[in-house]
Amino acid sequence: MEISCKDFKVGRCEGQKVVDGETMPLVLQPLEPNKSETKSLLSALKQNKDWFEQVLIRNSAVLLRGFEVKNAEDFNDIIEAFGWDDIRYIGPAPRTHVYKRVWTANEGPLSEFIYYHHEMVLIKECPKKVVLFCEIPPPEGGETPFVPSFRVTERMLEEFPEAVEEVEAKGLRYTFTALSKDDTSSMRGRGWEDAFGTSDKAEAERRAKALGMDMEWLPSGGVKTVLGPRSLTKVFDGRKGRRMWFNTVVGMHGKESSSAMLADGTEIPETFVKRCEQIIEEESIQFKWEKGDVLFLDNMALLHGRRPSLPPRKVLVATCK
């Protein structure tokens, strides 16, 4: 498929990589300086919706840079230009609704690293696209690194072929403990009442069951959610038959508030988890945020995270089916 489009100029950014012949992220810029206003951008996106979606699936990450995207309202207009359905975020990250389909990204302390993950990877229906908008770039750090998921699978199969297939055959079981109320001092501090949109335990259980999870209530008023069995890898249509590392083993294994183990209750070997963590970091791609950047991620193909940063940093997010 041709990358060029009459309404965009292909650019470059620091940290860009070519992976299996694909540029990540693909940078799209205004054709001319007088075409940088949001109105021109929205017109170009509406006229090239199918092309843009094909490019996103091909390159996994597309960065709009150099356009005059100023605020949540502009960002929401970009999201709505595509006609993609919204999907409600379910997960542990504390977030605040900003405007229509726009939310804050994880509001946990900027000093903490948010580990690589596919958004809502453990939920039955997760977003196909995660879109991020940088309203205020941090003075230092704060990148949103991402990782081509198929590369992790390839390398883990090279080093742990038998272990990978054993985990795949048995499946994975996860647990996560959540408080009743939100705790914004933690990057995983979202309370179950906020997460499920109710303070009624019976209703929360019903909603959890619909999402594919069980709940165990704790004396403190918190809850332990149990999810499983879940697969280690997945193959999605339109992505060259690549086997994606579609799990959150490293992010949840052996943590204070979470666990990851085989579905039969046996432990995952520490060497397996540690080496996977190293491989994910080695395969990561990152660039420095600039004011007005809009980053589209194919959530089926990429893990993403957040580097620690100095304040201020304001990145907004929308998740789409």
C-alpha positions as CSV (number, residue, x, y, z in Angstrom):
1,M,0.0,0.0,0.0
2,E,1.2,3.5,-0.9
3,I,2.2,5.5,2.2
4,S,2.0,8.9,0.4
5,C,-1.2,10.9,0.5
6,K,-1.9,14.2,-1.2
7,D,-3.1,15.8,2.0
8,F,-0.1,15.0,4.3
9,K,3.7,15.2,4.1
10,V,5.6,12.3,5.6
11,G,8.1,13.5,8.2
12,R,10.6,12.2,10.7
13,C,11.1,12.3,14.4
14,E,13.8,11.4,16.9
15,G,13.7,7.8,18.0
16,Q,11.9,6.6,14.9
17,K,12.7,3.0,13.9
18,V,12.1,0.7,11.0
19,V,10.7,-2.7,12.1
20,D,10.2,-5.4,9.5
21,G,10.1,-2.8,6.8
22,E,7.6,-0.5,8.6
23,T,8.4,2.9,10.0
24,M,7.3,3.4,13.6
25,P,5.9,5.9,14.2
26,L,4.9,7.1,10.8
27,V,5.0,10.9,11.1
28,L,2.4,12.9,9.1
29,Q,2.8,16.6,8.9
30,P,1.0,19.5,7.1
31,L,1.7,19.8,3.4
32,E,2.2,23.5,3.8
33,P,2.5,25.9,6.8
34,N,-0.9,27.4,6.0
35,K,-2.5,24.0,6.1
36,S,-1.7,23.4,9.8
37,E,-4.9,24.7,11.4
38,T,-7.3,22.1,12.9
39,K,-10.0,22.8,10.2
40,S,-7.7,21.7,7.4
41,L,-6.6,18.7,9.4
42,L,-10.2,17.6,10.1
43,S,-11.0,17.9,6.4
44,A,-8.0,15.8,5.4
45,L,-8.8,13.1,7.9
46,K,-12.4,12.9,6.9
47,Q,-11.4,12.6,3.2
48,N,-8.8,9.9,3.9
49,K,-10.4,7.8,6.7
50,D,-9.9,4.4,5.0
51,W,-6.4,5.3,3.9
52,F,-5.5,6.4,7.4
53,E,-6.8,3.3,9.1
54,Q,-4.9,1.1,6.6
55,V,-1.7,3.0,7.4
56,L,-2.3,2.7,11.1
57,I,-2.7,-1.1,10.8
58,R,0.4,-1.3,8.6
59,N,2.7,0.9,10.6
60,S,1.1,0.3,14.1
61,A,1.8,3.9,15.2
62,V,1.0,7.2,13.4
63,L,2.1,10.6,14.8
64,L,0.3,13.8,13.6
65,R,2.8,16.6,14.2
66,G,2.9,20.2,13.3
67,F,-0.8,20.8,13.4
68,E,-2.5,23.4,15.6
69,V,-4.2,21.0,18.0
70,K,-4.6,23.1,21.1
71,N,-7.0,21.5,23.6
72,A,-9.4,18.7,24.4
73,E,-12.1,20.1,22.2
74,D,-9.7,20.0,19.1
75,F,-8.6,16.5,20.1
76,N,-12.2,15.3,20.4
77,D,-13.0,16.7,17.0
78,I,-10.1,14.6,15.5
79,I,-11.4,11.4,17.2
80,E,-15.0,12.0,16.0
81,A,-13.8,12.7,12.4
82,F,-13.1,9.0,12.0
83,G,-16.5,7.7,13.2
84,W,-14.9,5.1,15.4
85,D,-17.1,3.9,18.3
86,D,-16.0,4.8,21.8
87,I,-15.1,2.2,24.4
88,R,-15.2,2.8,28.1
89,Y,-11.9,2.4,30.0
90,I,-11.9,-0.5,32.5
91,G,-8.7,-0.8,34.5
92,P,-6.7,0.3,37.6
93,A,-5.4,3.6,36.3
94,P,-6.9,6.8,37.9
95,R,-8.3,8.9,35.2
96,T,-10.6,12.0,34.9
97,H,-13.2,12.7,32.3
98,V,-12.2,16.0,30.4
99,Y,-14.6,16.5,27.5
100,K,-16.9,14.2,25.6
101,R,-14.7,11.2,24.5
102,V,-11.5,12.7,26.1
103,W,-10.0,11.6,29.4
104,T,-6.7,12.2,31.2
105,A,-4.1,9.5,30.8
106,N,-3.0,7.7,33.9
107,E,-2.9,10.3,36.7
108,G,-0.5,8.3,38.9
109,P,2.7,10.1,40.1
110,L,4.9,11.3,37.3
111,S,7.9,10.0,39.1
112,E,6.7,6.4,38.4
113,F,7.3,4.3,35.3
114,I,4.0,2.9,33.9
115,Y,5.0,-0.5,32.5
116,Y,4.3,-1.6,28.9
117,H,0.9,-3.0,28.3
118,H,-1.8,-3.5,25.7
119,E,-4.7,-1.3,26.8
120,M,-7.4,-3.4,28.7
121,V,-5.6,-6.6,27.6
122,L,-7.4,-8.7,30.1
123,I,-10.9,-7.5,29.3
124,K,-13.1,-9.4,26.9
125,E,-13.5,-6.4,24.6
126,C,-10.5,-4.1,24.5
127,P,-9.9,-1.0,22.3
128,K,-8.4,-1.5,18.9
129,K,-7.0,2.0,18.9
130,V,-5.5,4.2,21.7
131,V,-5.1,7.8,20.7
132,L,-3.0,10.3,22.8
133,F,-2.8,14.1,22.6
134,C,0.0,16.1,24.2
135,E,-1.3,19.4,25.5
136,I,1.7,20.2,27.7
137,P,5.0,18.4,27.0
138,P,7.1,17.6,30.0
139,P,10.4,19.5,30.4
140,E,12.2,16.2,30.9
141,G,11.3,12.6,30.4
142,G,7.6,11.6,30.1
143,E,7.9,9.8,26.8
144,T,5.3,7.2,25.8
145,P,7.4,4.3,24.6
146,F,5.8,1.5,22.6
147,V,6.9,-2.0,21.6
148,P,6.0,-4.0,18.5
149,S,4.3,-6.9,20.3
150,F,5.2,-9.6,17.6
151,R,8.9,-8.9,18.2
152,V,8.6,-10.0,21.8
153,T,6.9,-13.2,20.8
154,E,9.5,-13.9,18.2
155,R,12.4,-13.4,20.6
156,M,10.8,-15.3,23.5
157,L,10.1,-18.3,21.1
158,E,13.8,-18.2,20.1
159,E,15.0,-18.3,23.7
160,F,12.2,-20.2,25.5
161,P,10.4,-22.3,22.9
162,E,9.1,-25.0,25.2
163,A,8.2,-22.6,28.0
164,V,6.2,-20.3,25.7
165,E,4.2,-23.2,24.3
166,E,3.6,-24.6,27.8
167,V,2.3,-21.3,29.1
168,E,0.2,-21.0,25.9
169,A,-1.3,-24.4,26.4
170,K,-2.1,-24.0,30.1
171,G,-3.2,-20.4,30.0
172,L,-2.7,-17.6,32.5
173,R,-4.5,-16.5,35.6
174,Y,-4.2,-13.0,37.0
175,T,-5.4,-11.4,40.3
176,F,-5.6,-7.7,41.1
177,T,-6.5,-6.0,44.4
178,A,-8.4,-2.7,44.3
179,L,-9.4,-0.3,47.0
180,S,-13.0,0.9,47.4
181,K,-12.2,4.6,46.6
182,D,-9.6,6.1,44.2
183,D,-6.0,6.6,45.4
184,T,-4.3,9.1,43.0
185,S,-1.0,8.6,44.8
186,S,-0.7,5.3,43.0
187,M,-0.6,4.6,39.2
188,R,-2.9,1.7,40.0
189,G,-5.0,3.5,42.5
190,R,-8.4,3.4,40.8
191,G,-11.1,2.2,43.2
192,W,-13.6,-0.5,42.2
193,E,-16.5,1.9,42.6
194,D,-15.1,4.2,40.0
195,A,-13.9,1.3,37.8
196,F,-17.4,-0.3,37.7
197,G,-19.4,2.9,37.9
198,T,-21.4,1.8,41.0
199,S,-21.0,1.5,44.8
200,D,-23.4,-1.5,44.8
201,K,-21.4,-4.7,45.3
202,A,-24.0,-7.0,43.6
203,E,-24.1,-4.7,40.6
204,A,-20.3,-4.5,40.5
205,E,-20.2,-8.3,40.5
206,R,-22.6,-8.4,37.6
207,R,-20.6,-5.9,35.6
208,A,-17.4,-7.7,36.4
209,K,-18.8,-11.1,35.3
210,A,-19.9,-9.5,31.9
211,L,-16.2,-8.4,31.5
212,G,-14.9,-11.9,32.2
213,M,-13.7,-11.5,35.8
214,D,-14.7,-12.9,39.2
215,M,-14.6,-10.9,42.5
216,E,-13.6,-11.7,46.0
217,W,-14.6,-9.1,48.6
218,L,-12.0,-8.2,51.3
219,P,-12.7,-7.1,54.9
220,S,-11.2,-3.7,54.1
221,G,-13.9,-2.9,51.7
222,G,-11.6,-3.5,48.7
223,V,-11.9,-6.4,46.3
224,K,-9.6,-8.9,44.6
225,T,-10.5,-9.5,41.0
226,V,-9.6,-12.8,39.4
227,L,-9.2,-13.2,35.6
228,G,-8.5,-16.4,33.7
229,P,-7.7,-18.4,31.9
230,R,-6.2,-15.9,29.4
231,S,-3.9,-16.6,26.5
232,L,-0.2,-15.7,26.3
233,T,-0.3,-14.6,22.6
234,K,-2.9,-13.8,20.0
235,V,-3.1,-13.4,16.2
236,F,-5.4,-10.6,14.8
237,D,-6.8,-10.2,11.3
238,G,-5.0,-7.9,8.9
239,R,-1.6,-8.0,10.7
240,K,0.4,-10.4,8.6
241,G,-0.5,-13.4,10.8
242,R,1.9,-12.0,13.5
243,R,1.6,-13.6,16.9
244,M,1.3,-10.8,19.4
245,W,2.6,-10.9,23.0
246,F,-0.9,-10.1,24.2
247,N,-0.6,-10.5,28.0
248,T,0.5,-8.6,31.0
249,V,2.7,-11.2,32.7
250,V,5.7,-8.9,33.4
251,G,3.5,-6.0,34.6
252,M,1.5,-8.1,37.1
253,H,3.8,-10.9,38.2
254,G,5.0,-10.8,41.8
255,K,3.6,-7.3,42.5
256,E,2.2,-6.1,45.8
257,S,-1.3,-5.7,44.5
258,S,-1.3,-8.2,41.6
259,S,-0.1,-11.6,40.5
260,A,0.3,-13.6,37.3
261,M,0.6,-17.4,37.2
262,L,-0.3,-20.4,35.1
263,A,-4.1,-21.1,35.1
264,D,-3.4,-24.4,37.0
265,G,-1.9,-22.4,39.9
266,T,1.7,-23.1,39.3
267,E,4.3,-20.3,39.2
268,I,5.8,-18.9,36.0
269,P,9.6,-19.3,36.2
270,E,11.3,-16.1,37.3
271,T,13.9,-16.4,34.5
272,F,11.1,-16.4,32.0
273,V,9.6,-13.2,33.4
274,K,12.9,-11.4,33.8
275,R,14.2,-12.1,30.3
276,C,10.8,-11.1,28.9
277,E,11.1,-7.8,30.7
278,Q,14.6,-7.2,29.2
279,I,13.4,-8.1,25.7
280,I,10.5,-5.7,25.9
281,E,12.8,-2.8,26.9
282,E,15.3,-3.7,24.2
283,E,12.5,-3.6,21.5
284,S,11.0,-0.3,22.7
285,I,10.6,2.8,20.6
286,Q,10.2,6.3,21.9
287,F,10.2,10.0,20.8
288,K,10.0,13.3,22.7
289,W,6.5,14.7,22.9
290,E,5.9,18.1,21.3
291,K,3.0,20.4,22.0
292,G,0.0,19.5,19.8
293,D,1.2,16.0,18.9
294,V,-1.5,13.4,18.4
295,L,-0.3,9.7,18.5
296,F,-2.4,6.9,17.2
297,L,-1.5,3.4,18.4
298,D,-2.8,0.1,17.1
299,N,-3.6,-1.6,20.4
300,M,-3.7,-5.0,18.8
301,A,-0.1,-4.6,17.8
302,L,1.7,-2.4,20.3
303,L,2.4,-2.4,24.0
304,H,2.9,1.1,25.4
305,G,4.0,2.7,28.7
306,R,5.1,6.0,30.3
307,R,8.6,7.1,31.3
308,P,9.0,9.0,34.5
309,S,9.0,12.8,34.0
310,L,9.3,16.2,35.6
311,P,6.1,18.2,35.8
312,P,4.2,19.6,34.2
313,R,3.0,16.9,31.8
314,K,-0.5,16.8,30.3
315,V,-1.4,14.0,27.9
316,L,-5.0,13.2,27.1
317,V,-6.4,9.9,25.8
318,A,-9.3,8.4,23.8
319,T,-9.9,4.7,23.4
320,C,-11.8,3.5,20.3
321,K,-13.3,0.2,19.0
